[in-house]
Amino acid sequence: MTCINQVVLLILTLFATSRVSAGEHYALLVGVRQYDPAQLTALRYTENDVNQMAQVLMSTGYGAENLVLMTQSVGAADYQRLPTARQIRKQLTLLTSEVAEDDTLLLAFSGHGVQFKNENNIYFCPMDVDLSDRSSLISLTDVYALLGDRKKCRARTKVLIVDACRNDPQTNLSRSKGIELEPVGINKVIEPPGGVAAFFSCSRGQKSYEHPERQNGIFAEFVIDALAGAGDLDRDGEVSLAELEQFTVKQTQRFARTRLGESQVPERRGTIRGATTLSILPKVFYVYDAHAAAGNRFYEAFELRPEYLGKKAEGHVILATKFVIEQRSRVTDGQEVTYTVQVPAQEEIISSFHPAITTFPPVGYQESPK
C-alpha cells in the first residue's frame, strides 16, 4: 500500500467512527507465519492477511485502542503482541471482559489449524505450538465456551473468522514422532453456542489456498474486500455478517475454481439474532480540482470507499465531507453556456494534495453536464 493510500485510510478512520450508532467494535487479529520446524511448516501470507484486515477495520468503525493485532513482526517490538498460546489467551480474556452488551467482538485467526485423529475438536496453532502437548494449542471448544458465557463475554455480536485449513501442516520431523493428524474438518466438528458465529475458510474436507499474485490467502483477501465495502450489497453504508458471508463465499469459490482449478467453499456455523453490523463504511467524499484536471473540466463528487484505493489519479485531489451545487457558465463558440457542478464546501475540506506519482480512486467519476 502506498504512502498516499495510508494517509487516505487514516483520514477515513476519523470519520468512520462517528457513524457508530450503538456500542463499540472490538477485534483480536492473530496471524502466525513462522513455526518451529520440528512441529509445523512456515506460512507465507498470514501476517499480510491480518495486517490488511487491521487497516480496513480501523477505517470502518474499529478504534485503534479496541483492536489487538498479534503477529511475530508486531511482537518483535511488543512481546504482549507475540502470538504465543499464553499471550493469545491473555488478550482474548482482556477483550471479552471489557466488551459491553451492545458491543461487537470480531476474532480472526490466520495460521495452521489441526485436528487430531479420532477427535472432533479443532485447534488453532500459536507460534510456540507443541503437537505433543494439547495445552500449547488454542482449543476452538474453549474459545466457544468463553464467547458463549454471558458472564465472561457480554457482547451480543460475536464473530470468529478462521483461516486455518492449510494443506499438510506437519513437517517430516513431527510425523516421525508418531503424531497423527487429520485434515481440519474431516471429522465432525463441534458447533458454536448460540449467539456466536464462526466463519471458516473452507468446507469439511477441503483446503484453504493461497495465491502468490495476491499475497494473501484467497479467503482472507475476499473477507478484507467485503469489510472494506465490496460486501455492502444493499449499499446502506454497512457490512453485515450475512453480506460478508454471501460476498466471500461466492468470490472465494469462483476464484478457486477459475484460477486454481480447485474447490474451496467457505462455511459459516452458528447463529446470531438481530443486527450484526461488522463494518461501518466512512462517509468521506472526493472530487478533482477543476483547474488541475486536464482540459479545465469539472467532475462530480463521489463517495470515497476503501475499495477504490489503488486506481490511477489525474490532477489535484480534494477530500471533503460536504459538497454544494454551483451554477457556472463559460463561453463556447461565442455563446455563453450555463451548467452545474458539485464542488467541496470550503469549510468542509479535509485535505488537499496532488498524487503526482501514485494512485487514487477515480472510480465512478463523470464529467458534469455542459
Secondary structure as a PSIPRED ss2 file (coil, helix, strand):
# PSIPRED VFORMAT (PSIPRED V4.0)

   1 M C   1.000  0.000  0.000
   2 T C   1.000  0.000  0.000
   3 C H   0.000  1.000  0.000
   4 I H   0.000  1.000  0.000
   5 N H   0.000  1.000  0.000
   6 Q H   0.000  1.000  0.000
   7 V H   0.000  1.000  0.000
   8 V H   0.000  1.000  0.000
   9 L H   0.000  1.000  0.000
  10 L H   0.000  1.000  0.000
  11 I H   0.000  1.000  0.000
  12 L H   0.000  1.000  0.000
  13 T H   0.000  1.000  0.000
  14 L H   0.000  1.000  0.000
  15 F H   0.000  1.000  0.000
  16 A H   0.000  1.000  0.000
  17 T H   0.000  1.000  0.000
  18 S H   0.000  1.000  0.000
  19 R H   0.000  1.000  0.000
  20 V C   1.000  0.000  0.000
  21 S C   1.000  0.000  0.000
  22 A C   1.000  0.000  0.000
  23 G C   1.000  0.000  0.000
  24 E C   1.000  0.000  0.000
  25 H E   0.000  0.000  1.000
  26 Y E   0.000  0.000  1.000
  27 A E   0.000  0.000  1.000
  28 L E   0.000  0.000  1.000
  29 L E   0.000  0.000  1.000
  30 V E   0.000  0.000  1.000
  31 G E   0.000  0.000  1.000
  32 V C   1.000  0.000  0.000
  33 R C   1.000  0.000  0.000
  34 Q C   1.000  0.000  0.000
  35 Y C   1.000  0.000  0.000
  36 D C   1.000  0.000  0.000
  37 P C   1.000  0.000  0.000
  38 A C   1.000  0.000  0.000
  39 Q C   1.000  0.000  0.000
  40 L E   0.000  0.000  1.000
  41 T C   1.000  0.000  0.000
  42 A C   1.000  0.000  0.000
  43 L C   1.000  0.000  0.000
  44 R C   1.000  0.000  0.000
  45 Y C   1.000  0.000  0.000
  46 T H   0.000  1.000  0.000
  47 E H   0.000  1.000  0.000
  48 N H   0.000  1.000  0.000
  49 D H   0.000  1.000  0.000
  50 V H   0.000  1.000  0.000
  51 N H   0.000  1.000  0.000
  52 Q H   0.000  1.000  0.000
  53 M H   0.000  1.000  0.000
  54 A H   0.000  1.000  0.000
  55 Q H   0.000  1.000  0.000
  56 V H   0.000  1.000  0.000
  57 L H   0.000  1.000  0.000
  58 M H   0.000  1.000  0.000
  59 S C   1.000  0.000  0.000
  60 T C   1.000  0.000  0.000
  61 G C   1.000  0.000  0.000
  62 Y C   1.000  0.000  0.000
  63 G C   1.000  0.000  0.000
  64 A H   0.000  1.000  0.000
  65 E H   0.000  1.000  0.000
  66 N H   0.000  1.000  0.000
  67 L E   0.000  0.000  1.000
  68 V E   0.000  0.000  1.000
  69 L E   0.000  0.000  1.000
  70 M E   0.000  0.000  1.000
  71 T C   1.000  0.000  0.000
  72 Q H   0.000  1.000  0.000
  73 S H   0.000  1.000  0.000
  74 V H   0.000  1.000  0.000
  75 G H   0.000  1.000  0.000
  76 A C   1.000  0.000  0.000
  77 A C   1.000  0.000  0.000
  78 D C   1.000  0.000  0.000
  79 Y H   0.000  1.000  0.000
  80 Q H   0.000  1.000  0.000
  81 R H   0.000  1.000  0.000
  82 L C   1.000  0.000  0.000
  83 P C   1.000  0.000  0.000
  84 T C   1.000  0.000  0.000
  85 A H   0.000  1.000  0.000
  86 R H   0.000  1.000  0.000
  87 Q H   0.000  1.000  0.000
  88 I H   0.000  1.000  0.000
  89 R H   0.000  1.000  0.000
  90 K H   0.000  1.000  0.000
  91 Q H   0.000  1.000  0.000
  92 L H   0.000  1.000  0.000
  93 T H   0.000  1.000  0.000
  94 L H   0.000  1.000  0.000
  95 L H   0.000  1.000  0.000
  96 T H   0.000  1.000  0.000
  97 S H   0.000  1.000  0.000
  98 E H   0.000  1.000  0.000
  99 V C   1.000  0.000  0.000
 100 A C   1.000  0.000  0.000
 101 E C   1.000  0.000  0.000
 102 D C   1.000  0.000  0.000
 103 D C   1.000  0.000  0.000
 104 T E   0.000  0.000  1.000
 105 L E   0.000  0.000  1.000
 106 L E   0.000  0.000  1.000
 107 L E   0.000  0.000  1.000
 108 A E   0.000  0.000  1.000
 109 F E   0.000  0.000  1.000
 110 S E   0.000  0.000  1.000
 111 G C   1.000  0.000  0.000
 112 H C   1.000  0.000  0.000
 113 G E   0.000  0.000  1.000
 114 V E   0.000  0.000  1.000
 115 Q E   0.000  0.000  1.000
 116 F E   0.000  0.000  1.000
 117 K C   1.000  0.000  0.000
 118 N C   1.000  0.000  0.000
 119 E C   1.000  0.000  0.000
 120 N C   1.000  0.000  0.000
 121 N C   1.000  0.000  0.000
 122 I C   1.000  0.000  0.000
 123 Y E   0.000  0.000  1.000
 124 F E   0.000  0.000  1.000
 125 C C   1.000  0.000  0.000
 126 P C   1.000  0.000  0.000
 127 M C   1.000  0.000  0.000
 128 D C   1.000  0.000  0.000
 129 V C   1.000  0.000  0.000
 130 D C   1.000  0.000  0.000
 131 L C   1.000  0.000  0.000
 132 S C   1.000  0.000  0.000
 133 D C   1.000  0.000  0.000
 134 R H   0.000  1.000  0.000
 135 S H   0.000  1.000  0.000
 136 S H   0.000  1.000  0.000
 137 L C   1.000  0.000  0.000
 138 I E   0.000  0.000  1.000
 139 S E   0.000  0.000  1.000
 140 L H   0.000  1.000  0.000
 141 T H   0.000  1.000  0.000
 142 D H   0.000  1.000  0.000
 143 V H   0.000  1.000  0.000
 144 Y H   0.000  1.000  0.000
 145 A H   0.000  1.000  0.000
 146 L H   0.000  1.000  0.000
 147 L H   0.000  1.000  0.000
 148 G H   0.000  1.000  0.000
 149 D C   1.000  0.000  0.000
 150 R C   1.000  0.000  0.000
 151 K C   1.000  0.000  0.000
 152 K C   1.000  0.000  0.000
 153 C C   1.000  0.000  0.000
 154 R C   1.000  0.000  0.000
 155 A C   1.000  0.000  0.000
 156 R C   1.000  0.000  0.000
 157 T E   0.000  0.000  1.000
 158 K E   0.000  0.000  1.000
 159 V E   0.000  0.000  1.000
 160 L E   0.000  0.000  1.000
 161 I E   0.000  0.000  1.000
 162 V E   0.000  0.000  1.000
 163 D E   0.000  0.000  1.000
 164 A C   1.000  0.000  0.000
 165 C C   1.000  0.000  0.000
 166 R C   1.000  0.000  0.000
 167 N C   1.000  0.000  0.000
 168 D C   1.000  0.000  0.000
 169 P C   1.000  0.000  0.000
 170 Q E   0.000  0.000  1.000
 171 T C   1.000  0.000  0.000
 172 N H   0.000  1.000  0.000
 173 L H   0.000  1.000  0.000
 174 S H   0.000  1.000  0.000
 175 R H   0.000  1.000  0.000
 176 S H   0.000  1.000  0.000
 177 K C   1.000  0.000  0.000
 178 G C   1.000  0.000  0.000
 179 I C   1.000  0.000  0.000
 180 E C   1.000  0.000  0.000
 181 L E   0.000  0.000  1.000
 182 E E   0.000  0.000  1.000
 183 P C   1.000  0.000  0.000
 184 V C   1.000  0.000  0.000
 185 G C   1.000  0.000  0.000
 186 I C   1.000  0.000  0.000
 187 N C   1.000  0.000  0.000
 188 K C   1.000  0.000  0.000
 189 V C   1.000  0.000  0.000
 190 I C   1.000  0.000  0.000
 191 E C   1.000  0.000  0.000
 192 P C   1.000  0.000  0.000
 193 P C   1.000  0.000  0.000
 194 G C   1.000  0.000  0.000
 195 G C   1.000  0.000  0.000
 196 V E   0.000  0.000  1.000
 197 A E   0.000  0.000  1.000
 198 A E   0.000  0.000  1.000
 199 F E   0.000  0.000  1.000
 200 F E   0.000  0.000  1.000
 201 S C   1.000  0.000  0.000
 202 C C   1.000  0.000  0.000
 203 S C   1.000  0.000  0.000
 204 R C   1.000  0.000  0.000
 205 G C   1.000  0.000  0.000
 206 Q C   1.000  0.000  0.000
 207 K C   1.000  0.000  0.000
 208 S C   1.000  0.000  0.000
 209 Y C   1.000  0.000  0.000
 210 E E   0.000  0.000  1.000
 211 H E   0.000  0.000  1.000
 212 P C   1.000  0.000  0.000
 213 E C   1.000  0.000  0.000
 214 R C   1.000  0.000  0.000
 215 Q C   1.000  0.000  0.000
 216 N E   0.000  0.000  1.000
 217 G E   0.000  0.000  1.000
 218 I H   0.000  1.000  0.000
 219 F H   0.000  1.000  0.000
 220 A H   0.000  1.000  0.000
 221 E H   0.000  1.000  0.000
 222 F H   0.000  1.000  0.000
 223 V H   0.000  1.000  0.000
 224 I H   0.000  1.000  0.000
 225 D H   0.000  1.000  0.000
 226 A H   0.000  1.000  0.000
 227 L H   0.000  1.000  0.000
 228 A H   0.000  1.000  0.000
 229 G H   0.000  1.000  0.000
 230 A H   0.000  1.000  0.000
 231 G C   1.000  0.000  0.000
 232 D C   1.000  0.000  0.000
 233 L C   1.000  0.000  0.000
 234 D C   1.000  0.000  0.000
 235 R C   1.000  0.000  0.000
 236 D C   1.000  0.000  0.000
 237 G C   1.000  0.000  0.000
 238 E E   0.000  0.000  1.000
 239 V E   0.000  0.000  1.000
 240 S E   0.000  0.000  1.000
 241 L H   0.000  1.000  0.000
 242 A H   0.000  1.000  0.000
 243 E H   0.000  1.000  0.000
 244 L H   0.000  1.000  0.000
 245 E H   0.000  1.000  0.000
 246 Q H   0.000  1.000  0.000
 247 F H   0.000  1.000  0.000
 248 T H   0.000  1.000  0.000
 249 V H   0.000  1.000  0.000
 250 K H   0.000  1.000  0.000
 251 Q H   0.000  1.000  0.000
 252 T H   0.000  1.000  0.000
 253 Q H   0.000  1.000  0.000
 254 R H   0.000  1.000  0.000
 255 F H   0.000  1.000  0.000
 256 A H   0.000  1.000  0.000
 257 R H   0.000  1.000  0.000
 258 T H   0.000  1.000  0.000
 259 R H   0.000  1.000  0.000
 260 L H   0.000  1.000  0.000
 261 G C   1.000  0.000  0.000
 262 E C   1.000  0.000  0.000
 263 S C   1.000  0.000  0.000
 264 Q C   1.000  0.000  0.000
 265 V C   1.000  0.000  0.000
 266 P C   1.000  0.000  0.000
 267 E E   0.000  0.000  1.000
 268 R E   0.000  0.000  1.000
 269 R E   0.000  0.000  1.000
 270 G C   1.000  0.000  0.000
 271 T C   1.000  0.000  0.000
 272 I C   1.000  0.000  0.000
 273 R C   1.000  0.000  0.000
 274 G C   1.000  0.000  0.000
 275 A C   1.000  0.000  0.000
 276 T C   1.000  0.000  0.000
 277 T E   0.000  0.000  1.000
 278 L E   0.000  0.000  1.000
 279 S E   0.000  0.000  1.000
 280 I E   0.000  0.000  1.000
 281 L C   1.000  0.000  0.000
 282 P C   1.000  0.000  0.000
 283 K C   1.000  0.000  0.000
 284 V E   0.000  0.000  1.000
 285 F E   0.000  0.000  1.000
 286 Y E   0.000  0.000  1.000
 287 V E   0.000  0.000  1.000
 288 Y E   0.000  0.000  1.000
 289 D C   1.000  0.000  0.000
 290 A C   1.000  0.000  0.000
 291 H C   1.000  0.000  0.000
 292 A C   1.000  0.000  0.000
 293 A C   1.000  0.000  0.000
 294 A H   0.000  1.000  0.000
 295 G H   0.000  1.000  0.000
 296 N H   0.000  1.000  0.000
 297 R C   1.000  0.000  0.000
 298 F C   1.000  0.000  0.000
 299 Y E   0.000  0.000  1.000
 300 E C   1.000  0.000  0.000
 301 A C   1.000  0.000  0.000
 302 F E   0.000  0.000  1.000
 303 E E   0.000  0.000  1.000
 304 L E   0.000  0.000  1.000
 305 R C   1.000  0.000  0.000
 306 P H   0.000  1.000  0.000
 307 E H   0.000  1.000  0.000
 308 Y H   0.000  1.000  0.000
 309 L C   1.000  0.000  0.000
 310 G C   1.000  0.000  0.000
 311 K C   1.000  0.000  0.000
 312 K E   0.000  0.000  1.000
 313 A C   1.000  0.000  0.000
 314 E C   1.000  0.000  0.000
 315 G C   1.000  0.000  0.000
 316 H C   1.000  0.000  0.000
 317 V E   0.000  0.000  1.000
 318 I E   0.000  0.000  1.000
 319 L E   0.000  0.000  1.000
 320 A E   0.000  0.000  1.000
 321 T C   1.000  0.000  0.000
 322 K C   1.000  0.000  0.000
 323 F E   0.000  0.000  1.000
 324 V E   0.000  0.000  1.000
 325 I E   0.000  0.000  1.000
 326 E E   0.000  0.000  1.000
 327 Q E   0.000  0.000  1.000
 328 R E   0.000  0.000  1.000
 329 S E   0.000  0.000  1.000
 330 R E   0.000  0.000  1.000
 331 V E   0.000  0.000  1.000
 332 T E   0.000  0.000  1.000
 333 D C   1.000  0.000  0.000
 334 G C   1.000  0.000  0.000
 335 Q E   0.000  0.000  1.000
 336 E E   0.000  0.000  1.000
 337 V E   0.000  0.000  1.000
 338 T E   0.000  0.000  1.000
 339 Y E   0.000  0.000  1.000
 340 T E   0.000  0.000  1.000
 341 V E   0.000  0.000  1.000
 342 Q E   0.000  0.000  1.000
 343 V E   0.000  0.000  1.000
 344 P E   0.000  0.000  1.000
 345 A C   1.000  0.000  0.000
 346 Q H   0.000  1.000  0.000
 347 E H   0.000  1.000  0.000
 348 E H   0.000  1.000  0.000
 349 I E   0.000  0.000  1.000
 350 I E   0.000  0.000  1.000
 351 S E   0.000  0.000  1.000
 352 S E   0.000  0.000  1.000
 353 F E   0.000  0.000  1.000
 354 H C   1.000  0.000  0.000
 355 P C   1.000  0.000  0.000
 356 A C   1.000  0.000  0.000
 357 I C   1.000  0.000  0.000
 358 T C   1.000  0.000  0.000
 359 T E   0.000  0.000  1.000
 360 F C   1.000  0.000  0.000
 361 P C   1.000  0.000  0.000
 362 P C   1.000  0.000  0.000
 363 V C   1.000  0.000  0.000
 364 G C   1.000  0.000  0.000
 365 Y C   1.000  0.000  0.000
 366 Q C   1.000  0.000  0.000
 367 E E   0.000  0.000  1.000
 368 S C   1.000  0.000  0.000
 369 P C   1.000  0.000  0.000
 370 K C   1.000  0.000  0.000
